[in-house]
């Protein structure tokens, strides 16, 4: 019975993995298919990748995506780190309240966040474009940064900071020499998470972008409505591999944090 149950569990897990990743594997294979037909294999080629990087509209969307992801991740990481310092200095009730407020954007549906931000920009009379997308991405990235840094913040030893002050270091120097190095693994993890979330986002970007401004996710959506081109397979493959690498780095950083805690 145990053997049969074990086999069934393995089959169940295998089916889940197949249903999850078979479409992605198919997409990657089609990105190297020389034929435009999805039902016919015409031989191995990289011409769709060459064609992709000769498309000015897609390259502009790629530049916008990287620029927004980088800027939003940096700004969200700075704001998130300062927020963690502020929350950590509060009393228990204050911490609970503000952490609850922080968690709301992560639990909220993206479409609700996107529409809410769109209405705020309309109310303030802000012109939709690169700037509105950037503000939106910073807004939804901050909670993820706080979530990554806060566990590290709770494990800080306040005695080391106080010892640095007693030895004559200024609060500024004490923070950068004592506190920041301990927080750096969490900060790096938060930055990578924010960068990944920004690259991957479509719904919020769709509601806060202006005419003529696209990220890769919105550009793919626009192109697919016209008909799926092989270049989109190549672009989707690149996005998948990029996000996979970033998630791997986030997990490695998280494992390093756990090892340091054990030590």
C-alpha positions in Angstrom: 0.0 0.0 0.0 2.8 2.4 0.9 4.5 1.6 -2.4 1.3 2.2 -4.4 0.7 5.5 -2.5 4.3 6.6 -3.2 3.9 5.9 -6.9 0.6 7.8 -7.0 2.2 10.8 -5.3 5.0 10.8 -7.8 2.6 10.6 -10.7 0.6 13.4 -9.2 3.6 15.7 -8.8 4.8 14.8 -12.3 1.5 15.7 -13.8 1.5 19.1 -12.0 5.0 19.8 -13.3 4.0 18.8 -16.8 0.9 21.0 -16.9 2.8 24.0 -15.4 6.0 23.8 -17.6 5.0 22.0 -20.8 3.5 25.2 -22.3 6.7 27.1 -21.5 8.9 24.4 -22.9 6.7 24.5 -26.1 7.1 28.2 -26.4 10.9 28.0 -26.0 11.1 25.3 -28.7 8.9 27.3 -31.1 11.2 30.3 -30.6 13.9 28.3 -32.4 11.6 26.9 -35.1 12.5 28.3 -38.6 8.9 27.7 -39.7 6.1 30.2 -38.7 3.7 27.4 -38.4 3.2 26.1 -34.8 2.3 22.6 -36.1 5.4 22.1 -38.3 9.1 21.9 -37.3 11.1 23.6 -40.0 14.5 23.2 -38.5 16.6 25.0 -35.8 17.2 28.8 -36.2 17.9 31.9 -34.2 16.5 34.3 -36.8 13.5 35.2 -34.7 15.9 36.5 -32.0 17.8 38.5 -34.6 14.5 39.9 -35.9 13.5 40.7 -32.4 16.5 42.8 -31.7 16.0 44.6 -35.0 12.5 45.7 -34.0 12.8 49.3 -32.7 9.4 49.3 -31.0 10.2 46.2 -29.0 13.7 47.5 -28.1 12.1 50.7 -26.8 9.7 48.7 -24.7 12.6 46.7 -23.4 14.5 49.9 -22.5 11.4 51.2 -20.7 11.0 47.9 -18.8 14.6 47.8 -17.6 14.7 51.5 -16.7 11.4 51.4 -14.8 12.3 48.1 -13.0 15.8 49.4 -12.0 14.6 52.9 -10.8 11.5 51.6 -9.1 13.5 48.8 -7.3 16.2 51.3 -6.1 13.7 53.9 -4.9 11.4 51.2 -3.3 14.4 49.6 -1.6 15.5 53.0 -0.1 12.0 53.8 1.1 11.4 50.3 2.3 14.6 50.2 4.3 13.8 53.6 6.0 10.3 52.3 6.7 11.6 49.2 8.4 13.9 51.3 10.6 10.9 53.5 11.5 8.5 50.5 12.1 11.2 48.7 14.2 11.5 51.6 16.5 7.8 51.6 17.3 6.0 49.9 20.1 4.3 46.5 19.6 0.8 47.9 18.7 2.4 50.4 16.3 4.4 47.7 14.6 1.3 45.5 14.2 -0.8 48.3 12.8 1.8 49.5 10.2 2.7 46.0 9.2 -1.0 45.3 8.6 -1.2 48.4 6.5 1.9 47.3 4.6 0.5 43.9 3.8 -2.7 45.2 2.3 -1.3 46.0 -1.2 0.1 42.5 -1.5 -3.2 40.9 -0.6 -5.2 43.3 -2.7 -6.1 42.4 -6.3 -3.7 44.0 -8.9 -6.7 45.2 -11.0 -8.0 47.1 -7.9 -4.5 48.7 -7.3 -4.2 49.6 -11.0 -7.6 51.3 -11.2 -7.0 53.1 -7.9 -3.7 54.5 -9.0 -5.2 55.5 -12.4 -8.0 57.4 -10.6 -5.5 59.1 -8.4 -3.4 60.3 -11.4 -6.6 61.5 -13.1 -7.7 63.4 -10.0 -4.3 65.0 -9.6 -4.1 65.9 -13.3 -0.9 64.0 -13.9 -0.1 63.2 -17.5 0.1 59.4 -18.1 3.4 58.1 -19.3 6.8 56.9 -18.1 6.5 58.8 -14.8 3.1 57.4 -13.8 4.3 53.8 -14.5 7.4 54.5 -12.4 5.3 55.8 -9.4 2.9 52.9 -9.7 5.7 50.4 -9.6 7.4 52.0 -6.7 4.1 51.9 -4.8 3.5 48.2 -5.2 7.2 47.3 -4.7 7.6 48.9 -1.3 5.6 46.2 0.6 7.7 43.5 -0.9 10.9 45.2 0.1 9.6 45.7 3.7 8.6 42.0 3.8 12.2 41.0 2.8 14.0 43.3 5.2 11.8 43.2 8.3 12.8 39.7 9.4 16.4 40.7 9.2 15.6 43.9 11.1 14.0 41.9 14.0 17.3 39.9 14.4 19.5 43.0 14.8 21.4 43.3 18.1 20.9 46.9 19.3 23.9 46.5 21.6 26.3 46.6 18.7 24.9 49.9 17.5 25.0 51.3 21.1 28.6 50.0 21.4 29.6 51.9 18.3 28.1 55.1 19.7 29.9 54.6 23.0 33.2 54.1 21.1 32.8 57.6 19.6 31.2 56.9 16.2 28.4 59.2 15.1 24.9 57.9 14.5 25.5 58.2 10.8 28.7 56.2 10.8 27.3 53.7 13.3 24.4 53.0 11.0 26.5 52.5 7.8 29.3 50.5 9.6 27.2 48.4 11.9 23.5 48.3 11.1 23.6 48.4 7.2 26.0 45.4 6.7 23.7 43.2 8.8 20.7 44.4 6.8 22.4 44.1 3.4 21.3 40.5 2.6 17.7 41.4 3.2 18.1 44.7 1.3 19.6 42.8 -1.7 16.8 40.2 -1.5 14.2 43.0 -1.4 15.8 44.8 -4.4 15.8 41.7 -6.5 12.2 40.9 -5.6 11.1 44.4 -6.5 13.0 44.3 -9.8 11.4 40.9 -10.6 7.9 42.1 -9.7 8.4 45.2 -11.8 9.5 43.3 -14.9 6.7 40.8 -14.5 3.8 43.3 -14.0 1.2 43.9 -16.6 -2.2 44.8 -15.0 -1.0 47.8 -13.0 1.2 49.0 -15.9 -1.7 48.7 -18.3 -3.9 51.1 -16.2 -1.1 53.6 -15.5 0.7 53.9 -18.9 0.1 56.6 -21.4 -0.2 56.4 -25.2 3.0 55.6 -26.9 4.7 54.3 -23.8 5.0 50.5 -23.4 6.8 48.0 -21.3 7.5 44.5 -22.6 4.4 43.0 -20.9 2.0 45.6 -22.5 3.9 45.4 -25.8 3.4 41.6 -25.9 -0.3 42.0 -25.2 -0.7 44.6 -28.0 1.2 42.4 -30.5 -0.7 39.2 -29.6 -4.0 41.0 -30.4 -2.7 41.5 -33.9 -1.6 37.9 -34.3 1.1 35.9 -32.6 4.5 36.4 -34.4 7.5 34.1 -33.8 9.4 37.1 -32.4 7.0 37.1 -29.5 8.1 33.5 -28.7 11.7 34.7 -28.6 10.8 37.7 -26.4 8.7 35.6 -24.0 11.6 33.1 -23.8 14.0 35.9 -22.8 11.6 37.3 -20.2 11.1 33.8 -18.7 14.8 33.1 -18.5 15.5 36.6 -17.0 12.9 36.2 -14.3 14.1 32.6 -13.6 17.6 33.9 -13.0 16.4 36.7 -10.8 14.2 34.3 -8.7 17.2 32.0 -8.4 19.3 34.9 -7.0 16.5 35.8 -4.6 16.3 32.2 -3.3 20.1 32.0 -3.0 20.1 35.2 -1.0 17.3 33.9 1.2 19.2 30.7 1.9 22.3 32.6 2.8 20.2 34.6 5.3 18.9 31.3 6.9 22.4 29.9 7.2 23.6 33.1 8.9 20.7 32.9 11.4 21.6 29.3 12.2 25.2 30.3 12.8 
